[in-house]
Amino acid sequence: MRALTHASISSPTRPDNQRLEFLGDRVLGLVMATALLELDKTASEGQLAPRFNALVRKETCADVARQVDLGAVLKLGRSEMMTGGRRKQALLGDAMEAVIAAVYRDAGFEAAQDMILRLWGDRIGSVEKDARDPKTALQEFVQARRQSPPTYVLVERSGPDHEPVFTIAATLQDGREATAQAGSKRQAEQAAAAALLEKLENEQ
């Protein structure tokens, strides 16, 4: 229950999941570092680092949380529920890490490792593509087609000061665009760039 309790509804008798999130992040990191080393026994640290970052970043944790519909069982305060907390990327990512920690503490490392590898699944083997920096990849894509670089516009900032949500639109000169949300402008820009790049690649 604690792993699913957000700070917006916590109390002295109902602690939130922030401490578990801290632990889960470290457990996830160890599992992914080990998996990457076993997957590619010749990769250098410079090759492994971006793959690792792609697998443990908040966006990926949130994607996994959506995959198992974790948002449906989160314990949220009224304000978070009213502002769409069950769909917020930062909140979902934090909750996923907290669940990992809960499994680790209750059942041990092997159980947590098995769960992570099962949930992350094909993401681990295909991480080479995901490890690209989305903004750089998008700029290279459009410049190769002699188009102007994309622009990034803040569409909306919502949520409380301690946990803001930024909505960013990545737009091309011809009007094609994609939007994304994240807990920081940088993350939202990267997510919007990734969404727009995927859209453009699918049009090819």
C-alpha positions, 0 to 999 in steps of 0.5 A: 500500500505504501508504494502506491501512496502519493505525497498528496494524501500522506499523513503521519499514519499513512507514509508516502512512497518517496523513500521507496522510490529512492530505493527502487531507483537504485535497484532498477539501476543495478538490474539494468546495469547487469542486464546490459553487461550480459547482453553486450559483453564487448560494449564500452562504458561510453556505449553502455551509459546512454543505453542505461540512461534510456532504460532507467529514466523516468519516461521509461518507468512511466511507460512501464507503469502505463503498461500494467495500468499502475495509475488505476490503483494509486492513492492520490489526494483530491487535488492530484486526482482533479488534475489528472494525477493518474496519467502524469509521467513523473508520478507514474515513474515514481510509483513504478520505482516504489513498487520495485522497492516494495518487491525488493524489500518483501521478496528479495533481490531476485524477485525484484530482478525477475519482475523488472526483466519481465516488465521491461522485456524487449526494451532492453534488447532494443535500447540502442535506438531508444538511447539516441537523444531525441532532440538531436535525432529529430534535428538530424532527421529534418536537416537531412531533408533540408527542413528548418530545425523544430521549435519547442513551445511551452503549451501549459504548466500545471501542478503544484510548485513542488511537482510541476507538469510541463506540456511542450509542443515540438513543431516543424515549419510545415505545421506538423507537431507533437506534444508531451508532458513531463516533470521538467521542461527538458524532459518534456522537450525530449519526449515531444521530440521523440513523439514527433520523430516517431510520427515522421518516421512512420510517414516514410 
